[in-house]
């Protein structure tokens, strides 16, 4: 048990090398903005038709 605790302490206290790569944050921001733009564009074009389809579906369920 003592050996296990020693290994655990050494593993936790040993400094790790710093990572130089921080990820592709601008890429993810671009993907998020483009996705939001696509949603807005599709909603602007198809919004009235989608609203009418939903209204028709709800009316057909409530009439039965």
C-alpha positions as CSV (number, residue, x, y, z in Angstrom):
1,X,0.0,0.0,0.0
2,X,2.9,2.3,0.8
3,X,4.4,1.8,-2.6
4,X,1.1,2.6,-4.3
5,X,0.8,5.8,-2.3
6,X,4.3,6.8,-3.2
7,X,3.6,6.2,-6.9
8,X,0.4,8.2,-6.7
9,X,2.2,11.2,-4.9
10,X,5.0,11.1,-7.5
11,X,2.5,11.0,-10.4
12,X,0.5,13.9,-9.0
13,X,3.5,16.1,-8.0
14,X,5.6,15.6,-11.1
15,X,5.4,18.6,-13.3
16,X,4.0,18.0,-16.7
17,X,5.4,19.6,-19.9
18,X,3.5,22.6,-21.0
19,X,1.3,22.1,-24.0
20,X,2.1,24.5,-26.8
21,X,-1.0,23.8,-28.8
22,X,-4.1,25.5,-27.4
23,X,-6.6,24.3,-30.0
24,X,-8.2,25.9,-33.0
25,X,-10.5,28.4,-31.2
26,X,-11.0,30.7,-34.3
27,X,-12.0,27.7,-36.3
28,X,-14.7,26.7,-33.7
29,X,-15.9,30.3,-33.5
30,X,-16.2,30.3,-37.3
31,X,-18.1,27.1,-37.3
32,X,-20.5,28.3,-34.6
33,X,-21.1,31.6,-36.4
34,X,-21.7,29.9,-39.7
35,X,-24.1,27.4,-38.2
36,X,-26.1,30.3,-36.6
37,X,-26.2,32.1,-39.9
38,X,-27.5,29.0,-41.7
39,X,-30.2,28.6,-39.1
40,X,-31.3,32.2,-39.4
41,X,-31.3,32.0,-43.2
42,X,-33.3,28.8,-43.3
43,X,-35.7,30.1,-40.7
44,X,-36.2,33.3,-42.7
45,X,-37.0,31.3,-45.9
46,X,-39.0,28.4,-44.4
47,X,-40.4,29.9,-41.2
48,X,-43.9,30.7,-42.5
49,X,-44.2,27.3,-44.1
50,X,-43.0,25.5,-41.0
51,X,-45.4,27.5,-38.8
52,X,-48.3,26.7,-41.2
53,X,-47.3,23.0,-41.2
54,X,-47.3,22.9,-37.4
55,X,-50.6,24.7,-37.2
56,X,-52.2,22.2,-39.6
57,X,-50.8,19.2,-37.7
58,X,-52.0,20.6,-34.4
59,X,-55.4,21.4,-35.9
60,X,-55.7,17.8,-37.3
61,X,-54.9,16.3,-33.9
62,X,-57.3,18.5,-32.0
63,X,-60.2,17.8,-34.5
64,X,-60.1,14.0,-34.0
